[in-house]
Structures are given as C-alpha cells and as structure tokens.
Amino acid sequence: MTDALEVRLFDRPVGALAIAGGLRSPEDWRFTYAPDYAAMAAAPPLSVSLPVRPQPFEGAVARNWFSNLLPEGAVRDTIERRLRIPARDDFALLSAIGGECAGAVSVGPPPRAQSMEPAETDLETLLYLQGDDAGDGAWAALGTPFRLSLAGAQDKIAVVRAPDGRLRLPQRSEPSTHILKPESRNIAGLRDLEALGLRLARAIGLDAAPAELLDVAGRNALLIERYDRRLQPDGSRIRLHQEDFCQAMGLPGELKYESQGGPSLSSCAALIRDTLRLGPAALQGFLNWVVYNVVIGNADAHAKNLSLLRPPGGPLSLAPLYDLVPTLAIAETLLDRTPALDIGGAPRIDAVDREHWQRFARAAGYAPNFVCQRVATVAEAVIEHLPRLVGELVDHGADAARLQRTLRVITDTARATADRAGG
C-alpha cells in the first residue's frame, strides 16, 4: 500500500499527501505543496486552512481536510468491506477512491499506478447486475473501482448525464455532472423530502442546487446537478473547487454538529465576514440558509452543509445550498429536533422565537430587526409556493400522501415561526 499520494487541483498536480511515520495516526499525516506550485504567483490554495506555502502541513490540519472528502457511516463501512480496506484507515480509503471528489481536487496514486478504465459504465446495466439487496452504501460502492468519492452519510454516486439523458459512470479524469441518490432504506420518503426542500428554495429565489426525481433500475432516486461543475461553450465541463466549512476551519467531519464541538453560526458568519471578506451577497446567502432551514423545519443543517466555491482563476464565493430536508416531517424517533447549529439557545427547530433570533443576530453580526423581518418574508414565500411544488413533485412520481402531510407540517411550521419572530 502506497504511503504517498498525488494531490491534483484543477487537473494539475499541486502537492503530495504522505504518511510520515507508519502508524497512520492523525499526527503522521503530511501535505506539502509542490515547489513549483508554491512558487507560482497567486496560486489558488487547496483550502482556507491550507494556504499555499513551501513548508509542509503536518498532523491534524492535513488529516482533517482530506478526511472530509470521504463518505461516512454505513456507506463508508460498505466501501471498506467491498475493497477490503482496514476500518477507519482514512489514508488507505483516499488512495482507493479519491480520484473524483467534491470540487476540483483529486487524490490518489500517480497516473502510472492507476487501474485501467472500466469496460462497462452504463449505470442502469451495472445496477441491475448488482441487484436490489446489496444494502446501505451499495450505490457508492459501485463507483469505488473507478475511484469516485463523495462525502456524507447518504448513499450516492457521481455520474455523467449524457445529452440523450442516459446516466453512466465517468471515465477516468472525466468530470461527473450530477450526483445520484437512491431512496433511503432507513428513512422512508427522504428522496421526496429533499427534492421538495431544494425545489422550494429555488422557487422563493434562493441559490440552491437543481434536482429532479427519477426511477433508476427500478428504484426511486434523486438526481442533483453538480454546482461545482461549469458548462463551457464547446460543451465540455470544468471542475470548480469547493470545500465545506469543516474543511475551511481545519476541523474533522466528526465535528460537523456544534454540540459535538463543531462550529457555531457566529463562527461561520465570522469566517464569511472577517476572515474571507466575501461581502454582502455571501452574508445574505448565509442568513437565508439559516432562516430557510428553520422555516421548513430542517434540524440537520450542519457545518458540512455549508461550502465555499472557487472557479479556476476566480474568487471565493458561498456555494449554492444543498441537503435541504424538512426533518420535522420525519419521525422524531429517527431524527432529533435539536438544531444542528445552535440558534440563540432554541431547544428545538420548531421553537425558535424572537428572542432566539435576536441572540443569533447579535452573535453573528446582523441587525436583529432585519433578521426577524427576513424570517417573515421567507415564511410568506414558502407558504405561497409550497402547494404548487408539492403538486409538481407528485405529478413526477413523489408519494402524494407523504407530501400532503409534509405540506401541512411545513405550512404550520412557517406560520408559527413567523408569528414567534414577530414577537
């Protein structure tokens, strides 16, 4: 097993990731920018937490950033079993599946050591061959021989959507265009709820990833267009670089929840306003994210659901919104109601009142009255657009009874949230 991996950004080598010792503990990790890259004027950094410099980054700061590229939970367990990788060996897993990650980064052995292209990349064919009883993480595992890695606990796979609509796995070094998520085996209707959350956000004017419902190989699925890809005039696609807020702050993905020691909303706002100085549009986008998640009842909006986006040669910006699920529509026995990131001390996502909003506003640097007004505006827009979007999703295959229940939950939550914010 190799102890040094090539790191590429925007399709060019930028450095090396290595295990300095041999015990594969966090302290043994080391990332070093290539000398020619470190000497470039205005070379884009891999991360806010890994600025370009000739000296290596050692220990947790290196391990945390790269480990955030990896899947979590049952999805990770399935991949480790499929590839016979020791449990919790982040370096070995990166070596195996780091070739196509979020953003414009790839990690793996040098090209001469990589395997041949797959003979079959048609997704429906591969899924039918796999069968329907492969368990959690089966779709993510399907991409592992071709070195596809997507962070998160949900099963998903990076795919290319051809002009004729056919889905296939990307060839080596080819940018994927979409992320495909099968219906959850543990939370019934999660696909429909996420589709509603994303499409509702776009309907009220928020910048969120486009998504559509599909049936793939006889299984319900959600197809999400990758916002970290850009279509060129010649029809080709280029990668945009992204990193989530855990990566930007140098934290491991295990700390994505504030209660576990992760970032607070005020520290996220400080990163945008003070550290990166992204400007008013990004600050408004961040506020929209906080408010919208409360209005629809999404208690699982954590630090890995916020990302930064950088095009080749361009400035950083706040990435479009994603993973917008109204978790209040899911049984409380499956998902907690406590906000993943504290909102002014509110005990539940459906109990945020004016005082909580004012505490959040003061801590995060917003005018309290402006925040409360924004809550009312977003809630009104959500209530207005929700019935139409529920009807559209049902027409495209969503479960009608489930979405009608969700409509009532979101409508009641939005009204109550706006009323409490008004004092």
Residue pairs with C-beta under 8 A, 6 or more apart in sequence:
1 92
1 95
2 95
2 109
2 113
3 18
3 19
3 22
3 91
4 16
4 17
4 18
4 19
5 16
5 17
5 18
5 91
5 94
5 95
5 98
5 107
5 108
5 109
6 13
6 16
6 107
6 108
6 109
6 110
7 13
7 14
7 15
7 16
7 17
7 31
7 46
7 105
7 106
7 107
8 14
8 105
8 106
8 107
9 44
9 46
9 104
9 105
9 241
10 44
10 104
10 238
10 239
10 241
10 312
11 104
11 173
11 239
12 37
13 34
13 37
14 33
14 34
14 37
14 43
14 46
15 31
15 32
15 33
15 34
15 37
15 46
16 31
16 32
16 34
17 29
17 30
17 31
17 62
17 66
17 91
17 94
17 107
18 29
18 30
18 31
18 32
19 28
19 29
19 30
19 91
20 28
20 29
20 30
20 58
21 27
21 28
22 28
24 89
24 91
24 92
26 59
26 60
26 63
26 64
27 58
27 59
27 60
29 58
29 59
29 60
29 62
29 63
29 66
29 91
30 56
30 57
30 58
30 62
31 46
31 50
31 56
31 57
31 62
31 65
31 66
32 55
32 56
32 57
33 43
33 46
33 52
33 53
33 54
35 54
37 43
37 52
38 52
38 53
38 54
39 54
40 52
43 52
44 52
44 241
44 310
44 312
44 313
45 51
45 52
46 65
46 105
47 65
47 243
47 247
47 248
48 243
48 247
48 248
48 249
48 271
48 275
48 276
48 308
49 61
49 64
49 65
49 247
49 248
49 249
49 250
50 57
50 61
50 62
50 65
60 250
60 252
61 250
63 90
63 252
64 246
64 247
64 250
64 251
64 252
64 253
65 243
65 247
65 250
66 90
66 94
66 98
66 107
67 90
67 94
67 252
67 253
68 151
68 243
68 244
68 246
68 247
68 252
68 253
68 304
69 94
69 98
69 101
69 102
69 105
69 107
69 149
69 151
70 76
70 90
70 93
70 94
70 97
70 149
70 151
70 253
71 79
71 137
71 140
71 149
71 150
71 151
71 152
71 153
72 151
72 152
72 153
72 253
73 153
74 135
74 136
74 137
74 153
75 136
75 137
75 140
75 141
75 152
75 153
75 154
75 155
75 156
76 93
76 137
77 87
77 136
77 137
78 135
78 136
78 137
78 138
78 140
78 141
79 85
79 93
79 96
79 97
79 137
79 140
79 141
79 144
80 86
80 87
80 93
82 141
82 144
83 93
83 96
83 97
83 144
85 92
85 93
85 96
86 92
93 149
94 107
94 108
94 149
95 107
95 108
95 109
96 144
96 147
97 143
97 144
97 147
97 148
97 149
98 106
98 107
98 108
98 147
98 149
99 106
99 107
99 108
99 114
99 146
99 147
99 148
99 149
99 172
99 173
100 106
100 143
100 146
100 147
100 148
100 149
100 158
100 170
100 175
100 176
101 107
101 149
101 150
101 151
102 150
102 151
102 228
102 242
102 243
102 244
102 307
103 228
103 239
103 240
103 241
103 242
103 243
104 228
104 239
104 240
104 241
104 242
104 310
104 312
105 241
108 114
108 147
114 147
114 172
115 145
117 171
117 172
118 145
118 146
118 169
120 126
121 146
121 168
121 169
121 170
121 171
122 166
122 167
122 168
123 157
123 159
123 167
123 168
123 169
123 180
123 216
123 217
124 167
124 216
124 217
126 142
126 169
127 139
127 142
127 216
127 217
127 219
128 217
128 218
130 138
130 142
132 217
132 218
132 219
134 141
135 185
136 155
136 185
136 186
137 155
138 155
139 155
139 156
139 157
139 180
139 181
139 182
140 148
140 150
140 155
140 156
140 157
142 157
142 169
143 157
143 158
143 169
146 169
146 170
146 172
147 172
148 157
148 158
148 169
148 170
148 176
150 156
150 157
150 158
150 179
151 244
151 253
151 304
152 304
152 323
154 181
154 184
154 190
155 181
155 182
155 184
156 179
156 180
156 181
156 182
157 169
157 179
157 180
158 169
158 170
158 176
158 178
158 179
158 180
158 226
159 167
159 168
159 169
159 170
159 176
159 177
159 178
159 179
159 180
160 167
160 168
160 169
160 170
160 174
160 176
160 177
160 178
161 167
161 177
161 178
161 223
162 168
167 178
167 180
167 216
167 223
170 176
175 229
175 237
175 238
175 239
176 226
176 229
177 225
177 226
177 229
177 237
178 223
178 224
178 225
178 226
179 223
179 224
179 226
180 214
180 216
180 221
180 222
180 223
180 224
181 191
181 194
181 221
181 222
181 224
182 191
182 216
182 219
182 220
182 221
183 189
183 190
183 191
183 219
183 220
183 221
184 190
184 191
186 334
187 330
187 334
187 335
188 402
189 329
189 330
189 399
189 402
190 325
190 330
191 213
191 220
191 221
191 222
192 213
192 393
192 398
192 399
192 402
192 403
192 406
193 325
193 326
193 329
193 330
193 406
194 211
194 222
194 323
194 324
194 325
195 211
195 212
195 213
195 222
195 393
195 398
196 326
196 389
196 390
196 393
196 398
196 403
196 406
197 296
197 298
197 324
197 325
197 326
198 208
198 209
198 210
198 211
198 224
198 321
198 322
198 324
199 211
199 389
199 392
199 393
200 296
200 324
200 382
200 385
200 386
200 389
201 208
201 292
201 321
201 324
202 208
202 210
203 381
203 385
203 388
203 389
204 292
204 378
204 381
204 382
204 385
205 381
206 285
206 288
206 289
206 292
206 321
207 285
207 320
207 321
208 320
208 321
208 322
208 324
209 224
209 225
209 226
209 227
209 320
209 321
209 322
210 224
210 225
211 222
211 223
211 224
211 225
212 222
212 223
212 396
213 220
213 221
213 222
213 223
213 393
213 396
213 397
213 398
214 220
214 221
214 222
214 223
215 221
215 397
220 397
224 322
227 240
227 309
227 319
227 320
227 322
228 239
228 240
228 241
228 242
228 309
228 319
229 237
229 238
229 239
229 240
230 237
230 238
230 240
230 311
231 237
232 238
238 312
240 309
240 310
240 311
240 312
241 309
241 310
241 311
241 312
242 307
242 308
242 309
242 310
242 319
243 307
243 308
244 303
244 304
244 305
244 306
244 307
244 308
245 263
245 268
245 271
245 303
245 304
245 306
245 307
245 308
246 252
246 253
246 255
246 256
246 262
246 263
246 303
246 304
248 271
248 308
249 263
249 267
249 271
249 303
251 262
251 263
251 303
253 304
254 260
255 261
255 262
255 263
255 303
256 262
256 302
256 303
256 304
256 340
257 302
257 303
257 340
257 341
258 264
258 303
258 340
258 341
258 342
259 338
259 342
262 302
262 303
262 341
263 303
263 341
264 341
264 342
264 363
265 290
265 341
265 342
265 343
265 360
265 363
265 364
266 360
266 363
266 364
266 365
268 286
268 303
268 306
268 341
268 364
269 283
269 286
269 364
269 365
269 366
270 365
272 278
272 282
272 283
272 286
272 318
273 283
273 365
276 282
276 308
276 316
278 316
278 317
278 318
281 317
281 318
282 317
282 318
283 366
285 318
285 321
286 306
286 318
287 364
287 366
287 371
287 374
288 321
288 374
288 378
289 301
289 306
289 321
290 301
290 343
290 360
291 371
291 374
291 375
291 378
292 298
292 321
292 324
292 378
292 382
293 301
293 324
293 349
294 339
294 343
294 349
294 352
294 375
294 417
295 375
295 378
295 379
295 382
295 410
295 413
295 414
295 417
295 418
296 324
296 326
296 328
296 382
296 410
296 413
296 414
297 326
297 327
297 328
297 329
297 349
297 350
297 409
297 410
297 413
298 324
298 325
298 326
298 327
298 328
298 349
299 327
299 328
299 335
299 336
299 337
299 338
299 339
299 340
299 348
299 349
300 323
300 325
300 327
300 335
300 340
301 323
301 324
301 339
301 340
301 341
302 340
302 341
303 340
303 341
305 321
305 322
305 323
306 318
306 319
307 318
307 319
307 322
308 316
308 317
308 318
308 319
309 316
309 317
309 318
309 319
309 320
310 316
310 317
326 406
326 409
326 410
326 413
327 335
327 337
327 349
328 337
328 349
328 350
328 409
328 410
328 413
329 402
329 405
329 406
329 409
329 410
337 348
337 349
337 350
338 347
338 348
338 349
339 346
339 348
339 349
339 352
343 352
343 356
343 357
343 360
344 352
344 355
344 356
344 357
344 358
344 359
344 360
344 363
345 356
345 359
346 352
346 353
346 356
350 413
350 416
350 417
351 420
352 417
352 420
352 421
353 420
353 421
354 372
354 420
354 421
354 422
354 423
357 368
357 371
357 372
357 375
357 421
358 368
358 371
358 372
360 366
360 371
361 367
361 368
361 370
361 371
361 372
362 368
372 421
372 422
372 423
375 417
375 418
375 421
376 418
376 421
376 422
379 414
379 415
379 417
379 418
380 418
382 410
382 414
383 411
383 414
383 415
386 407
386 410
386 411
387 407
390 398
390 403
390 404
390 406
390 407
393 403
394 400
394 403
